[in-house]
Amino acid sequence: MSDRDADPDQELAALRAERDRLAAELEQARHFRKAVEEAPIGIGCIAAGKGRYAFANRAFADLMGQSHESILQRDPYQVWVGAVHPDDFPAEQAGVGKIATGEIPRHQSQSRLVPGGREARWVRADLVGSSYVDGRLEHVTAYLTDIHEEQLAKQARADLEAQVQRAQKMEAMGRLVGGIAHDFNNRLVIIMGYCELLKAGLGAQHPLAGHIDTVLASSQGAAGLTRQLLAYSRRQVLNAEPFDLNEMVERMRGLLKSVAGDRIELRIALAAQSRVLADPGQVEQVIMNLALNARDAMAATGGGTLGFETRDVVVAAGEERGVIPGDYVSLAVSDTGTGIPDDVLPRIFEPFFTTKEAGRGTGLGLAMVEGIVRQSGGRTSVDSRVGVGTRFRVLLPRAPDTAVPARHVVEKPLPARNGFETVLVCDDDDTVRELLTGILTLRGYSILKATNGRQALDVAREYRGKIHLLLTDLAMPGVGGIELAAELRRRDPELKVLYISGYSEDADRVSMSLGPRTYFVAKPFLPGDLTRAVSAILEGRPSAEARPQSS
């Protein structure tokens, strides 16, 4: 066969090979197109010089809030401006500008898409420039990856870490504040005690009696401040008992109206059917502080509405963060005041934080509310909108149906003993201990002294007679007051115990039931308060000064 006859065959073979190559490329292109169209991420390519989309897949159109058909017909810039959150747009625009000038080949950003005013959704945008012709950009391809769930999880972790850090900070501050308040109370016991003894010795007509009254009044004011500090730090002793929250709010109606004033309307809706288990006196403080806070919030608006609502609540597992599942009674206190700004809201329960002008607040009111509720086993939450108002919600544990209100009387009255009983006094503060023993000695009691719990055990072991009353501080190094009382009661189950403290490292144990014949007097107190409490306990009479612990 001649070369001339072979040429057509070779050309035909070459054409067939080219045909097969083109068919393979077309098949590959078909797969590429299908891969792009069905990709789980949004892909869109903009022809920069022509101002239109060269192509866009359905995921891209969905994220941009457009149909696949319409997005190819619309101006890319208008689609972009209408989809990206206004706060995120400048950063993306700057990145595209750098790609357009050839300064960078690609740009990555995280932004929120809100097409058509829909709920914001986080995406990661990878923008890539390509095909520069004569120094001009020909195409920009955008790859959009939905990272909304990832961003929410990241934010949730950040919020949780912030809450943990805040809780740790508050716990550390609480320990510091509680310790300072405890030591300060000891000083106040001494100041108030010796002032009263001095006044009794000098007589009411002495020229210095007025000065002593001034010192006593100032000391009692300082005692109120330490009670607030101890409430915030959750280290006060609570006397929990079942009571009717509705009845308490009704009883306080007149006082609440007086606090609110004539320009504020009081609305009360009491729907709770169950009693709560908490310290009634402390819950009254919670109600009063929330009412005062609401009144001040409405002062700038010239009046408004102060609302109180109660209802029974059942909290399921995982329903409310930081709340143990169970039965609660809810107390909601709302106002139509100025509201709390978002940047202030996270700090409102911090001690000494206040937005009021100097001299108009200590910054302890809401901190005390939070501390009391937390120590009671409840939770405090708040919702607020600037210009609309604020709503505080307090959850308090519901009292069991079988719970019986605590009795404020002791067992059966005992015959008076004319003050010859033996009292074991234990306090690690030398000055306080000497004041206590001096007061009780003057009343005719036989006194045993100990500087700490371990020494008190040794004194009791060596004493041959009967110890009728243990008078002890709660917070002591080594063997504390609770452990001391428990050990002495193993030897004498009938031993009466009077705790004198406003603070304890083990607040939960102090607040729960400590059994019968156990009483408490909060520091600071006056000598007369102590002697009346001791006398009432030993004689088996009710006492306003000494609160019996719930049994």
Secondary structure, 3 states (H helix, E strand, C coil): CCHHHHHHHHHHHHHHHHHHHHHHHHHHHHHHHHHHHCCCCEEEEEECCCCEEEEECHHHHHHCCCCHHHHCCCCHHHHHHHHECCCCHHHHHHHHHHHHCCCCCEEEEEEEECHHHCCCEEEEEEEEEECCECCECCEEEEEEEECHHHHHHHHHHHHHHHHHHHHHHHHHHHHHHHHHHHHHHHHHHHHHHHHHHHHHHHCCCCCCHHHHHHHHHHHHHHHHHHHHHHHHHCCCCCCCEEECHHHHHHHCHHHHHHHHCCCEEEEEEECCCCCEEECHHHHHHHHHHHHHHHHHHHHCCCCEEEEEEEEEEEECCCCCCCCCCEEEEEEEEEECCCCCCCCCHHHCCCCCCCCCCCCCCCCCHHHHHHHHHHHCCCEEEEEEECCCEEEEEEEEEECCCCCCCCCCCCCCCCCCCCCCCEEEEECCCHHHHHHHHHHHHHCCCEEEEECCHHHHHHHHHHCCCCCCEEEECCCCCCCCHHHHHHHHHHHCCCCEEEEECCCCCCHHHHHCCCCCCEEEECCCCCHHHHHHHHHHHHHCCCCCCCEECCC
